[in-house]
């Protein structure tokens, strides 16, 4: 009778599979070559180590200040660790590259190509963050922005019943058929979050084409809660694989083997979320155009937080814009690269070359975190910073609270990014959308219920200790 000790003596890794294997072996009285042949079919694959040295990657970025150099140094150190992940075959960083997490995680402005592997951590929670442009002809920019402000939705959560956009039946059916997407929570968000833009650096921008003078509407947002839930599921599945096949790999870089059932389902789920996100843009653009009574002259879009496939190679673009048509089956125009609210949006085209791997930057990127940028403005009020940095444009915040971490100075110098796009032969700029104005979420968290509750709790504790003299003082602490 073959026992677990016998399997250990053969150098096999113990695990749950031992039980079924031993039952089969002893039931069929397997020995010798027949035993080894059977074990070859059921034993776990060998553990995959990290690569002995990082795969080389293309650096399409240059520093002009000490702060930028520090930013690049961190990005490069992170890439050097990441490029030892066993699945990696190529990589690149763009002029907008900036850290997006601990060392070893993919930076914003990073492209990482892997073979037969999908890495959820390399597309991040904001799956399919993307931009869409609609040409509204000679529509008045201010009227467009006014109408857009009435129809769009920023901030947390979704739209209330009665104010929701219809979810296409095809998308709902695909979600219901996919184990990564068919939860009640995902389906609920697919309905409620349609036509919403979130917060952070997401925006609705109105400008005028430098080439034609036409008014352009541009939106920037991703897959909202639908994508965030998929990301969470994907990371859990990837972690299960990581523990079994490559425990040396950092959890942030865990992957789902593309040829497994889980990998196939995850790839299909990504495509469904892509359709949902495109519809998220479309319903807003169509509603705005309908209310304006204007005819759409032209429309195109591209994502920049996604995974793109070429055979068995998967290109993970964390804040990088796809140029190669093979990455976008529904391509209808050039690509869109926003910089900041006070600068033109670049319209570009280009081809795959050794430097870019088929991608361009997605924007201007940051040299400082949001918090560090806010500290850099100490000594000025939010209103003073806003007035200084938005001269000449109609900049609005949906929640009427200025978020200085989204003003132009929070981002890299737009002219430097434009110059480096040309310098590194990443793309060709064919038009610029000159800014009229934009809408962003603003600092909605100032009024968030959780923050109010936290402040009230702190004030009550202080009052109990005798630090507050009156109910009026207590009320003042919980107000903005």
C-alpha positions in Angstrom: 0.0 0.0 0.0 1.4 3.4 -1.0 1.3 6.0 1.8 1.8 9.8 2.1 5.4 9.1 3.3 6.1 7.2 0.1 5.0 10.3 -1.9 7.2 12.5 0.2 10.1 10.2 -0.3 9.6 10.7 -4.1 10.2 14.5 -3.5 6.5 15.5 -4.0 5.1 18.6 -2.4 2.3 17.7 0.1 -1.1 19.2 -0.2 -4.8 18.4 -0.5 -4.2 16.5 -3.7 -2.4 13.7 -1.7 -5.7 12.2 -0.5 -7.3 11.8 -3.9 -4.1 10.6 -5.4 -3.5 7.9 -2.8 -7.0 6.6 -3.1 -6.6 6.3 -6.9 -3.1 4.7 -6.6 -4.2 2.1 -4.1 -7.5 1.4 -5.7 -5.7 0.6 -9.0 -2.6 -0.9 -7.3 -0.3 1.3 -9.3 3.4 0.7 -9.1 6.6 1.4 -11.0 6.2 3.2 -14.3 2.4 3.3 -14.1 2.6 5.0 -10.7 5.1 7.6 -12.0 3.0 8.2 -15.1 -0.1 8.8 -13.0 1.7 11.2 -10.6 3.0 13.2 -13.5 -0.7 14.0 -14.4 -1.8 15.1 -11.0 1.2 16.5 -9.1 1.4 20.3 -8.7 3.4 22.2 -11.2 6.9 23.1 -10.0 7.1 26.4 -8.1 8.1 29.2 -10.4 11.0 31.4 -9.0 11.5 35.1 -9.7 13.7 35.8 -12.7 17.3 36.1 -11.8 17.6 39.6 -13.3 15.0 42.2 -14.3 13.8 42.1 -17.9 15.0 45.3 -19.6 12.4 48.0 -20.3 12.2 51.2 -22.2 12.6 54.5 -20.4 10.6 57.2 -22.2 11.0 59.9 -19.6 13.4 62.7 -18.6 13.7 64.8 -15.5 14.0 68.6 -15.6 13.9 69.2 -11.8 15.3 67.5 -8.7 11.7 66.6 -7.7 11.1 65.0 -11.0 14.4 63.1 -10.7 13.3 61.7 -7.3 10.0 60.6 -8.8 11.8 58.9 -11.7 14.3 57.2 -9.4 11.4 55.7 -7.4 9.6 54.6 -10.5 12.8 52.9 -11.9 13.4 51.1 -8.6 9.9 49.9 -8.6 10.1 48.7 -12.2 13.4 46.8 -11.5 11.6 44.8 -8.9 8.5 44.3 -10.9 10.4 43.2 -14.0 11.7 40.1 -12.2 8.1 38.7 -12.1 8.3 35.3 -13.9 5.7 36.0 -16.5 7.2 39.4 -17.7 8.6 39.7 -21.3 8.8 43.4 -21.9 8.0 46.8 -20.4 8.1 50.6 -20.8 7.5 53.8 -18.8 6.1 56.9 -20.3 6.7 60.6 -19.7 3.8 60.7 -17.2 5.3 57.9 -15.1 4.8 58.3 -11.3 4.5 55.9 -8.4 1.2 54.2 -7.8 2.0 52.1 -4.7 4.7 50.4 -2.8 8.0 49.5 -4.5 7.6 46.7 -7.0 4.1 47.7 -8.2 3.4 49.0 -11.7 3.6 52.8 -11.8 1.2 55.1 -13.5 2.5 55.5 -17.0 3.8 51.9 -17.1 3.3 49.2 -19.6 4.2 45.6 -18.7 3.8 42.7 -21.2 3.5 39.2 -19.8 3.1 35.8 -21.4 0.0 33.7 -20.7 -0.8 35.7 -17.6 -3.3 38.3 -16.5 -2.2 40.4 -13.5 -5.2 42.2 -11.9 -2.8 44.4 -9.8 -1.3 45.8 -13.0 -4.6 47.2 -14.3 -5.7 48.3 -10.8 -9.2 48.8 -9.4 -10.1 51.6 -11.8 -10.4 49.1 -14.7 -10.8 50.7 -18.1 -10.4 54.2 -17.0 -10.9 56.0 -20.3 -11.7 59.1 -22.3 -14.4 59.8 -24.9 -14.6 62.8 -27.2 -17.7 64.0 -29.0 -17.5 66.8 -31.6 -20.6 69.0 -31.2 -19.9 71.3 -34.1 -20.3 75.0 -33.4 -22.3 74.6 -30.2 -21.6 77.3 -27.6 -19.0 76.0 -25.1 -20.7 77.6 -22.1 -24.1 76.2 -23.0 -22.5 72.8 -23.3 -20.9 73.0 -19.9 -24.1 74.3 -18.3 -26.1 71.4 -19.7 -23.5 68.9 -18.8 -23.5 70.1 -15.2 -27.2 69.4 -15.1 -26.9 65.9 -16.4 -23.6 64.4 -15.1 -23.1 62.8 -11.7 -19.8 63.0 -9.7 -19.0 61.6 -6.3 -19.6 58.3 -4.5 -22.6 56.0 -5.1 -24.9 55.9 -8.1 -28.0 57.5 -9.5 -31.3 57.3 -7.7 -34.2 55.3 -9.2 -36.0 57.3 -11.7 -32.8 59.1 -12.8 -30.9 56.0 -14.0 -29.9 55.2 -17.6 -31.0 51.9 -19.0 -28.4 49.1 -18.9 -28.2 47.4 -22.3 -29.6 43.8 -22.2 -26.4 42.4 -23.9 -24.2 43.7 -21.1 -26.5 42.5 -18.4 -26.7 39.0 -20.0 -22.9 38.8 -20.2 -22.5 39.8 -16.6 -25.1 37.2 -15.5 -23.2 34.5 -17.5 -19.8 35.3 -15.9 -18.8 34.0 -12.4 -16.7 37.1 -11.9 -19.6 39.5 -12.6 -22.8 37.7 -11.7 -23.2 38.7 -8.0 -26.2 40.8 -6.9 -23.8 43.6 -5.9 -22.2 43.8 -9.3 -25.5 43.8 -11.2 -26.9 46.4 -8.8 -23.9 48.7 -9.4 -24.1 48.1 -13.2 -27.5 49.8 -13.1 -26.9 52.5 -10.5 -23.5 53.6 -11.6 -24.2 54.0 -15.3 -23.9 57.7 -16.2 -21.6 58.5 -13.2 -18.0 59.8 -13.2 -16.7 59.2 -9.7 -14.1 61.6 -8.2 -10.3 62.1 -8.1 -8.9 63.1 -11.5 -12.0 62.2 -13.4 -13.6 65.1 -15.3 -16.0 66.5 -17.9 -14.1 69.0 -20.2 -15.4 71.3 -22.9 -13.0 72.9 -25.4 -12.5 74.0 -28.9 -10.5 72.3 -31.6 -7.4 74.2 -32.6 -7.8 72.8 -36.2 -11.5 73.4 -36.8 -12.9 75.6 -34.1 -15.5 72.9 -33.3 -16.7 72.5 -29.8 -15.6 69.2 -28.2 -17.0 67.4 -25.2 -14.5 65.1 -23.4 -15.2 62.8 -20.4 -12.7 60.9 -18.3 -13.8 58.1 -15.9 -13.7 54.4 -15.6 -15.9 51.4 -14.7 -16.8 52.7 -11.2 -18.1 50.0 -8.8 -18.5 47.4 -11.5 -14.8 47.4 -12.2 -13.8 47.7 -8.5 -15.7 44.6 -7.6 -14.2 42.6 -10.5 -10.7 43.8 -9.4 -11.3 42.5 -5.9 -12.4 39.1 -7.1 -9.5 39.0 -9.6 -6.9 39.7 -6.9 -8.3 37.0 -4.7 -8.1 34.4 -7.4 -4.6 35.5 -8.5 -3.4 35.2 -4.9 -4.6 31.6 -4.7 -2.5 30.9 -7.8 0.5 32.8 -6.5 0.6 30.8 -3.3 0.6 27.6 -5.3 2.9 28.4 -8.3 5.0 31.4 -7.4 5.1 32.3 -3.7 8.2 34.5 -4.3 6.2 36.8 -6.5 4.9 39.9 -4.7 1.2 39.7 -3.9 0.6 42.9 -5.9 2.0 41.1 -9.0 0.1 37.9 -8.6 -1.4 36.5 -11.8 -4.2 34.4 -13.2 -2.9 31.9 -15.8 -4.7 32.9 -19.0 -5.2 29.3 -20.2 -7.1 28.2 -17.1 -10.9 28.3 -16.7 -10.4 31.2 -14.3 -8.2 33.0 -16.8 -10.6 32.6 -19.6 -13.5 33.9 -17.5 -11.5 36.8 -16.2 -10.5 37.8 -19.7 -14.2 37.7 -20.8 -15.1 39.7 -17.7 -12.6 42.4 -18.6 -14.2 42.7 -22.1 -17.7 43.0 -20.5 -16.5 45.7 -18.1 -15.0 47.5 -21.1 -18.4 47.5 -22.9 -20.0 48.8 -19.7 -17.5 51.6 -19.4 -17.9 52.7 -22.9 -21.6 52.7 -22.4 -21.0 54.8 -19.2 -19.5 57.5 -21.4 -22.0 57.1 -24.2 -25.1 57.6 -22.2 -23.8 60.9 -20.8 -22.6 62.2 -24.2 -25.9 61.2 -25.9 -28.0 62.8 -23.1 -26.0 66.1 -23.4 -26.2 66.1 -27.2 -30.0 65.4 -27.1 -30.7 68.2 -24.6 -28.6 70.6 -26.7 -30.3 69.5 -29.9 -27.0 69.2 -31.7 -25.8 66.7 -34.3 -22.8 64.7 -33.4 -20.0 65.4 -35.9 -17.5 62.8 -34.7 -16.9 60.6 -31.7 -14.0 58.4 -30.5 -12.6 57.0 -27.3 -9.8 55.1 -25.8 -9.0 53.4 -22.4 -5.8 53.8 -20.6 -6.1 51.4 -17.6 -6.6 48.0 -19.1 -5.1 44.8 -20.4 -4.7 44.3 -24.1 -3.9 41.0 -25.9 -1.8 40.0 -28.8 -1.8 36.2 -29.0 -0.4 34.8 -25.8 1.1 38.2 -24.7 -0.9 40.4 -22.4 -0.1 44.1 -22.3 -0.9 45.7 -18.9 -1.3 49.5 -19.4 -1.5 51.3 -16.1 -2.2 54.8 -17.3 -0.9 54.3 -20.8 -2.8 55.0 -24.0 -3.0 52.3 -26.7 -1.9 53.4 -30.2 -1.8 50.1 -32.1 -5.2 49.3 -33.7 -4.8 45.6 -32.8 -5.5 46.7 -29.2 -8.8 48.4 -30.0 -11.2 46.4 -32.1 -13.7 49.3 -32.2 -11.3 52.1 -33.1 -13.1 55.0 -34.8 -10.5 57.9 -34.6 -7.2 59.0 -33.1 -6.3 58.9 -29.4 -6.9 61.4 -26.6 -4.3 62.5 -24.0 -5.6 65.0 -21.4 -3.0 67.0 -19.5 -4.7 69.3 -16.9 -7.8 71.5 -16.7 -6.0 74.6 -17.9 -4.1 73.0 -20.8 -5.2 71.6 -24.2 -6.1 68.0 -24.6 -3.8 66.4 -27.1 -5.2 64.4 -30.0 -2.6 62.0 -31.3 -1.9 59.1 -33.6 1.1 56.8 -33.9 2.4 53.4 -34.5 4.1 50.6 -32.5 7.9 51.0 -32.2 10.7 49.7 -30.0 10.3 52.5 -27.5 6.6 52.6 -27.0 5.5 48.9 -27.4 2.3 50.3 -29.1 1.4 52.9 -26.3 1.6 56.6 -25.5 1.2 58.5 -22.3 -2.2 58.9 -20.8 -1.8 62.4 -19.3 0.6 64.6 -17.4 1.1 62.4 -14.3 2.2 63.7 -10.8 5.5 64.4 -9.2 4.0 64.7 -5.7 1.2 62.8 -3.9 -2.0 64.6 -3.3 -1.2 65.1 0.3 2.3 66.5 -0.4 1.0 68.8 -3.0 -1.5 70.2 -0.5 1.3 70.8 2.0 3.2 72.7 -0.7 0.4 75.2 -0.9 0.4 76.0 2.9 0.2 79.8 3.2 -2.4 80.3 0.5 -6.1 79.7 0.8 -7.8 77.2 -1.5 -9.6 80.1 -3.1 -6.3 82.0 -3.8 -4.7 78.9 -5.4 -7.9 78.3 -7.4 -8.0 81.9 -8.7 -4.4 81.8 -9.6 -4.4 78.5 -11.5 -7.7 78.7 -13.3 -7.5 82.2 -14.9 -9.1 82.2 -18.3 -11.1 79.0 -17.9 -14.5 78.1 -16.5 -13.5 75.5 -13.9 -16.2 74.1 -11.7 -16.4 71.5 -8.9 -19.6 69.4 -8.7 -19.7 69.6 -4.9 -18.8 73.3 -4.9 -15.7 72.6 -2.8 -12.3 73.3 -4.3 -9.9 70.3 -4.5 -6.5 71.8 -4.9 -5.0 68.4 -5.5 -6.6 68.5 -8.9 -5.5 72.0 -10.0 -2.8 72.3 -12.7 0.1 72.6 -10.3 -0.6 69.2 -9.0 0.5 67.7 -12.3 3.7 67.6 -14.2 4.5 70.4 -16.6 2.3 69.9 -19.6 4.8 71.4 -22.1 7.5 69.0 -20.8 5.2 66.0 -21.4 4.4 67.2 -24.9 8.1 67.7 -25.7 8.9 64.2 -24.5 6.2 62.6 -26.5 8.0 63.9 -29.6 11.5 63.4 -28.2 11.0 59.7 -27.6 8.9 59.2 -30.8 5.9 58.0 -28.8 3.1 59.6 -31.0 2.3 62.5 -33.3 0.2 65.3 -32.1 -2.4 66.1 -34.8 -4.8 68.5 -32.9 -5.2 70.2 -29.6 -8.5 70.9 -27.8 -8.1 74.3 -26.3 -9.8 74.5 -22.8 -13.0 76.5 -22.3 -13.9 74.8 -18.9 -14.4 71.7 -17.0 -16.3 70.0 -14.2 -14.6 67.8 -11.5 -16.0 66.2 -8.4 -14.2 68.6 -5.9 -13.5 67.8 -2.3 -16.8 66.0 -1.6 -15.3 64.2 1.4 -15.6 67.4 3.5 -19.3 66.7 3.7 -19.1 62.9 3.8 -21.2 61.3 6.6 -18.3 59.3 7.8 -16.2 62.4 8.3 -19.0 64.2 10.1 -19.5 61.3 12.3 -15.8 61.0 13.1 -15.5 64.8 13.9 -18.6 64.6 16.1 -17.2 61.6 18.0 -13.9 63.4 18.5 -15.6 66.6 19.7 -17.8 64.6 22.1 -14.8 62.9 23.6 -13.0 66.2 24.0 -16.1 67.7 25.7 -16.3 64.8 28.1 -12.7 65.5 29.1 -13.6 69.1 29.8 -11.9 70.6 26.7 -15.2 72.2 25.4 -17.0 74.8 27.4 -20.3 74.8 25.7 -22.7 73.1 23.3 -21.9 76.0 20.8 -18.2 75.0 20.9 -19.2 71.4 20.3 -21.4 72.3 17.3 -18.6 74.5 15.9 -16.2 71.6 15.8 -18.5 69.4 13.7 -19.2 72.1 11.1 -17.2 73.1 8.1 
